[in-house]
Amino acid sequence: MPNTLLISSDQLQTLIDGLRTQGYETMGPRLERGTIVYGPITSGSDLPAGFRDEQEGGHYRLVPSDPSGLEAESFFRYVVGPYSWKRLLFPPRQRLWRARRSDGGFALEPAETRPHPYAFIGVRACELAALAVQDRVFSQGDFADSGYRSQREQTFLIAVNCTRAGGTCFCASMHTGPRARGGFDLCLTELLDESGHRFLVEVGSEPGRKLMEQVSYRRARPDEIEQGRQAVEDAVGSMGRQMRSDAGDILRRNQEHPRWVDVANRCLSCANCTMVCPTCFCSTVEDVTSLDGAESERRRQWDSCFNLEFSYVHGGPVRREAAARYRQWITHKLTYWHEQFGTSGCTGCGRCITWCPVGIDITAEVAAIRDSERAVLEGEV
Amino acid sequence: MAPKRPKLAVWKFSSCDGCQLSLLDCEDELLAVADSVEIAYFLEASRAEIAGPYDISLVEGSITTPHEAERIRRVRAQSRLLITIGACATTGGIQALKNLRPLEELVGSVYAHPDYIKSLATSTPVLDHVRVDFELHGCPINKHQLLEVLNATLNGRKPNVPAYSQCVECKLAGTICVMVTEGKPCLGPVTQAGCGNVCPACDRGCFACFGPVEAPNTTALSVRLKTLGMDERSLQHYYRLFTNNAPAFREASKDHE
């Protein structure tokens, strides 16, 4: 089997059917209340065809493509919505274990952690990067999360290269996209022109190769591969934002900077940025008892460094000021993540910008601090 | 011999009764609650009255009359734990709007014989009058949270009642943000979670029924709400809803007078 294949758009259904026959629950982008979320899809017609998104700080609108244009046929011309695949691998709420009072003690029962065989369809390059980040956190460290790891091992990934960038995207400057460079089973590039609606397919794994054996394909011609490369290049060119490559160092040397108070004046501490971030992994646990105290269970749920209780120790929260909480978040993402996990904690997906109700922009905050340094050097201040 | 059940009392001050009803609304769990506590005083459920002292008192309503100000002290004196429930008891409620106008003017405009009315100039939360052991927010309170507070109290643990924003509750539930996708005004970013995501899940902005979040930034939210089209007057009214007398919202509304 050649490395890059070409399939017609109707073969997407064959892929979905093939995965379902293998026992996978196929999950992909769906329209929900004016945005795109990942949920169960059973047919190609579940995909939000002919939509593109407008994204800016604190602003998201899904708009139909021009019905007379080629894009009206497209399956993947929008980029990412509020909820990432994190939701399925690291659920927002989860029971960890249960305990029952017994004579003179208690008996522990582990939670059911039977993994769900999921096939994720339409995983963007920034999201593959985010999965790799969470893999490092949850399954490659000294303390692996067995639930995450077994779920992840049973997950089949069909990536999609972006051929259009959103207004808050900056994956190109984070070197995570818009082209998927691995970590997938199959990777699609949507081609739309007068010759029809087709997909280039790159095979990334043995299970991916096996699945393609059920699909009607032919070897992609060099001009088709070039067309796909150009389409992804268009996404690079239309990228809404960029992050400075020295962001981590800029923040490290500006632990005390007036910008922290400035951003805190705008920040709502609502925690939306961390909830939508595909790499944020913080959680808290709580114990819940039955009314009669005979049973107890421990639950885990997403937490955020923007919540005051997050840093609560005896006597009060460590990061009482919003400035300290914002600084904690951004320096962890862009500076200390490198030391902790060997990569950036940011993949350039832009969700924290779009879904911030007041549109605080991680790239602009870094740029503002850098600009102030330059102003000092040039004697303007 | 079965252990003695703690005695529970439910008290009403100035309020609509909706929060007390949340306890009766615990249909599936009500029998278990009745097994765990002795319901000693709860006029909305039974006319039977067992004399104090009480182990747990749930207090609904705000303090709006001299009589109530005196009665809440008696309730406190005979309660081991006093838990206030609902926006009236924890912030003064919707009726705290009266705090913004001279009492005589209001009473005169409503009652034919104002001289019959013995009211305080303000509607205030219970905490302004007596020591409170726990405040459960909401207009009305969420019955699951009420059960959790009773459950935690009976089992000697801290109640799992979140202090974070409504936005966190939206995101945990997978609700789509109405402010970002539709430009609808929403008080969620400055409001404490707990309602169960009621309004945003029905495609409406949050009305702050659960009161301000732990550290609300109403100034920043107001800037955004103005760009979404709200004028000063609408902003003033927006902060003057069910929890208008919570200090953060009271101050925020004054910024737009």
Chai-1 contact restraints between the chains, C-beta under 6 A:
chainA,res_idxA,chainB,res_idxB,connection_type,confidence,min_distance_angstrom,max_distance_angstrom,comment,restraint_id
A,R33,B,I176,contact,1.0,0.0,6.0,A-B,restraint_1
A,G34,B,T181,contact,1.0,0.0,6.0,A-B,restraint_2
A,T35,B,I176,contact,1.0,0.0,6.0,A-B,restraint_3
A,T35,B,T181,contact,1.0,0.0,6.0,A-B,restraint_4
A,G58,B,V180,contact,1.0,0.0,6.0,A-B,restraint_5
A,Y60,B,V180,contact,1.0,0.0,6.0,A-B,restraint_6
A,Y60,B,T181,contact,1.0,0.0,6.0,A-B,restraint_7
A,P92,B,L172,contact,1.0,0.0,6.0,A-B,restraint_8
A,R266,B,A220,contact,1.0,0.0,6.0,A-B,restraint_9
A,L268,B,P189,contact,1.0,0.0,6.0,A-B,restraint_10
A,L268,B,N217,contact,1.0,0.0,6.0,A-B,restraint_11
A,L268,B,A220,contact,1.0,0.0,6.0,A-B,restraint_12
A,S269,B,A215,contact,1.0,0.0,6.0,A-B,restraint_13
A,C270,B,S165,contact,1.0,0.0,6.0,A-B,restraint_14
A,C270,B,C167,contact,1.0,0.0,6.0,A-B,restraint_15
A,C270,B,P189,contact,1.0,0.0,6.0,A-B,restraint_16
A,A271,B,V168,contact,1.0,0.0,6.0,A-B,restraint_17
A,N272,B,C167,contact,1.0,0.0,6.0,A-B,restraint_18
A,M275,B,K171,contact,1.0,0.0,6.0,A-B,restraint_19
A,E286,B,N160,contact,1.0,0.0,6.0,A-B,restraint_20
A,T289,B,N155,contact,1.0,0.0,6.0,A-B,restraint_21
A,L291,B,A32,contact,1.0,0.0,6.0,A-B,restraint_22
A,L291,B,S36,contact,1.0,0.0,6.0,A-B,restraint_23
A,L291,B,N151,contact,1.0,0.0,6.0,A-B,restraint_24
A,G293,B,N155,contact,1.0,0.0,6.0,A-B,restraint_25
A,N307,B,Y164,contact,1.0,0.0,6.0,A-B,restraint_26
A,L308,B,E214,contact,1.0,0.0,6.0,A-B,restraint_27
A,L308,B,A215,contact,1.0,0.0,6.0,A-B,restraint_28
A,E309,B,A163,contact,1.0,0.0,6.0,A-B,restraint_29
A,W355,B,V180,contact,1.0,0.0,6.0,A-B,restraint_30
A,P357,B,M179,contact,1.0,0.0,6.0,A-B,restraint_31
A,P357,B,P189,contact,1.0,0.0,6.0,A-B,restraint_32
A,V358,B,A220,contact,1.0,0.0,6.0,A-B,restraint_33
A,V358,B,R224,contact,1.0,0.0,6.0,A-B,restraint_34
